[in-house]
């Protein structure tokens, strides 16, 4: 096991290299840190992450993207991510806000936007931004900073995306509203932002009132980690269809393969697909589309409400639907 002197000195080397703007030494320190983390104790990893907070909070987006991703990965070897999560969220939100500023300024000046995933476009985009920055009301350095956010913002979002796949991280995620708004502005252009946006809209430990119209029965359930209404539909059927003597609903419940597809994602396309058991509508009588999310379901007096109607094949395209990945 790596001693307390292992990760600590590497962090010191990294911070010195960042301060001296020595990209080669930064790269070397990151490689050494990744290797040392795998043999370190959880306490050592926590201490290393705490030591890196200042660098993570201040380093330029273009220089610190790899460090941000490594910090997110290091949390698997520590006691948790709470020490580094606030800084990662802050920088991810800032990167998305700056990327949105870039999109507005660059789009107004040149029309179309460069592909954020194409590294070959970074150099010519920096040149354009540096030349045009005064017209944008900013210095060349500020303009280049916007370019860095555009091309590396996805890397800063990635560790938050990784951590947000865990319920325990989602429920303590700081600045959730700010992060959601920042990501929403650029999620059509930055892939990791698109996926994180979906996770930020996942409900956890959320009460849901479910009313079965045919027999007037009602249920209160708690939902967590459901990414879309395909999953909700299947899991409601799995939980509520059963012995009527036990207060459950008559009908044929989903198969074990269908339930697994809506739960752990082991096989997202079970043989025969997924069969609808109900028609879902909201408290105001409007259709609840399977492609939507539970968070989209309107509230009635602060409660999300789902009304279960008898299944009718009036939406044939969802009778045999393929389940997207949970979350």
Buried (B, 14 or more C-beta within 10 A) or exposed (E): EBEEEBBBEBBEBBBEBBEEEBEEBBEBBBEBBBEBBEEBBEEBBBBBBEBBBEBBBEBBBBBBBBBBBBBBBBBEBBEBBBBBBBBBBBBBBBBBBBBBBBBBBBEEEEEEBBEBEEEEBBEEBBEBBBEBBEEBEBEBEBBBBBBBBBBBBBBBBBBBBBBBBBBEBBEBBBBBEBBBBBBBBBBEBBBBBBBBBBBBBBBEEBEBBBBBEEEEBEBEBEBEBBBBBBBBBBBBBBBBBBEEEEEBBEBEBBBEBBBBBBBEBEEBEBEEBBBBBBBBBBBEEEEBBBEBBBEBBEEEEEBBBBBBBEBEEEBEEBEEBEBBEBB
